[in-house]
């Protein structure tokens, strides 16, 4: 079979793979947010419980830690899956750019029109892109758990007086851990978040 006769089948597979990767990325984010809502609800339930619960503070700290770690994990997983999508789309571009005929430039024209609106020289437009959303949404959830950690450490957990330092230590550990992990996750995801792909052929 000649190469030109195999192109339609290959093209269809690439499109399927690209949409499958995108669907997994966004479906995964939805599942992540659902799981996080359960953790936050559990944390809030312990916080507002009318009866004093045993080990109330440590339980809240543990829930915050689990939520923050899952947030960082999903920064990596979501960015990785969207990376698959971007690479598949780039392969689609290479195939489409080599095809002539009616509708062959449809991908490029649509991509150019969308980028003309959303890829302006403003940080808000850039951070609204799919890649950044899949990275920043879980990171924001991790930051939310940091705030919950600080609340639990300062206002909830009871320490033997006058030992005030464990509270300051827990707060410092929480902030330092968040900053360090954010930096490590950023360094892993940065090549994907900042990568620029060639434009589509439109003529």
Secondary structure by P-SEA (a helix, b strand, c coil): cccccaaaaaaaaaaaaaaaaaaaaaaaaaaaaaaaaaaaaaaaaaaaccccccaaaaaaaaaaaaaaaaaaaaaaaaaaaaaaaaaaaaaaaaaaaaccccccaaaaaaaaaaaaccccccaaaaaacaaaaacaaaaaaaaaaaaaaaaaaccccccccccaaaaaaaaaaaaaaaaaaaaaaaaaacccccbbbbbcccc
